[in-house]
């Protein structure tokens, strides 16, 4: 009886209705991603003011803009896998502390070298948070709503980036660029007690790794879900492997194809996504628009992204997530080709740009949702973190490579077509993964119970 009861908590999460407790966990993860969105893009918001104060060259400003992404790659690759060993919750708490300290110290930076190093440290913390929060959101959501729950995290990221731009504009005008970093550091620090209070450890980790007090913690979670307590944990052997074993498992016979497909998907999508975000304002100006119109076009990409992640998540409650993601990838490629032909018509270009933002952000959200369900609990954070790290490499490489190609005589239109082809290639690669349909079950009022 006890073994059955212990297994019931997994079944309750996978197949039962979404309780208010589960939605609260997802909401905390969304809030964490909003904070991350602000902290990641704070350098973009303040770059012109920082450049003016310290008289930086374009290369120096570019390094500051890239430093956070480098840190995020390191955090995803080196910090996130520890969540499979010590727990999702401790890693999130520790990374929040690191990111908040680095943000607060950034407001006191006395030169570009100090600020650049602090941006790397901030990125390390954010990389650990993003991977771990996506995993814990997936582990607390039901099978039917899992894609939607994880996609909401990407919506939070876009919301944080958009709201951060508004806050930054107000703070810079009144108190200077240092106030923006100070604000980000404070809100990140405030998140620490919130996570301590409202974000529990995942049952998947507790049942797999079995830390001290695992039975009591599992029973406490069971009570929140309205299922009976157990007097002992299941008889399955606990996982005891270290970090190295987790990395080796990713490329073992059972996971090799899944891992390589996800690595290719994250690298390609993140490369295309960051090319579009980084270069669209500049390339619109080169196509004949004013600088202000170029900025507007870039902003519409982010605004569209807020809705794209949510739309993909909702579609994933009805259709197989992989198939929805493939549709978004192909749709993005088509829109990029259309965008090339619309730059002479301002209103149409802005409309297509907003749709590109919607679809491209949906692609990123889809991969974030796909990765956690592809791995078992004992290597889930390792798998997700590694995939995110590979994706960050694409994000760092693509904007720089685009600049080299433009200097070499490539037309902006050619680059958009190449990126569109990249999205189609990723769609083809993802077809190597099985399409798992969501649970076909009508929504009831208990979904919000």
C-alpha positions, 0 to 999 in steps of 0.5 A: 500500500505504501508503495502505491501511495508514494507513486500516487503523487506522480500520478496526481501531478501527471494525470490529475487536475491542476490545483491552485497549489500547482498554479502557484508554483508555476506563477513563481517560476514565471515571476523568476523569468520576468526578473531574469528578462530584466536582468539579462537585458539591463545592459541593452537598456543602459548601453548608450548611457554607459558608453557615453559616460566612459567613452567606450568604443563600439567593440567595448560596448559589444563585449559588455552586451555579450558578457551576460550571454557568456555568463548564461551559457556558463550557468546553464552548462556548469551550475544547472546540472547540480540541480539534479544532485542537490535539488532545484530549489537550492540552486534557484535560491543560490543563483538568485543570491549571486545574481542580485549581488552582482546586479547591486555591485554593477550599480557601483562599477567604476569601469567597463572591466568591472562591469563586464566581469559582473555581467558574466557573474550575473549571467551565471546566476540567471543561467542556473535560474532559467534551467532550474525554474523551467524544470520545476515548472514542468515537474509540477504541471500536469501532463496536459498543461505541461507545455503551457506551464513551461511556455508561460516562463518564456512569456514571463521573460518577454514581459520582464524585458518589455517592462524593464525597458519602460522602467529603465527609460524612467530611471535613466532620465531621473537618476542615471544608468546606475539606478537601473542596475540598483533596481534590478538588484533589489527586485532580484534580492526580494525574490529570495524570500518569496522563493523560500516561502512559496517554491517547494522542491519537486517530488521527482527530485525527492523520489529520485535522489532521496535527500534527508527528510525526503519522506516527510517532504513528499508527504507534505506535498501529497497533503497539498494535492489532497492524496494520502500520505505514505509510510515509506518511499517506493522500493525503486533504487534511488539515483546516486550518480554524480555530475559526470554520470549525468553528462555521460547519460545524455550521450548514452545509447538511450538518450543520444538521439534525443540529446543531439536533436535538442542540441541542434534545435536549441543552437539553430533556434537561438541563433536565428532568434538572436539574429532577428532581435539583434539586427532587425532595427539596424537592417530596417534602417539600412533598408530606408527606414528612419532610426526611430522606425527601426527601433519601433520594428525591434520593439514590435518583435518583443511585443509579439513575443509576449503572445507567441509563447502563450499561444504555443502553450495553449495549442500544446494542450490540444496537440502534440507539442513537437508538431506545434513547434514544427508548425511554428518553425516553418511559419517563422521561416515563411514570415522571414521570407515575406518580411524581406519583401515588405520593408518598403511598406512601413505598416505591412513591415511592422505587422509582419515584424510583430508576427515574426516576434510571435512565432519566433518566441513561440519556437524558443518557448516550444524548445523550453517546454520540450526539453524537460519532458525528454529526460528522466528526473535524475538527469533532467536539469543536466539535460535542460541546462546543457541544451540551454548552454548549447543554445547560448553558444548559437545566440552569441555566435549568430549576431557576430557572424551576421556582422562579418557576412554583412561586411563581406558584401552580403545583403540583409535580405540574404541573411533573413532567407538564410535564417529562414532556412535554418528554422526549416532545418530545425523543424526537419531535425525535430521530426526525429523525436516522437510526437507525444500527444497531450492527455485528451481530457475536458477541462473542468472547474477543478483545474483551478481548485 
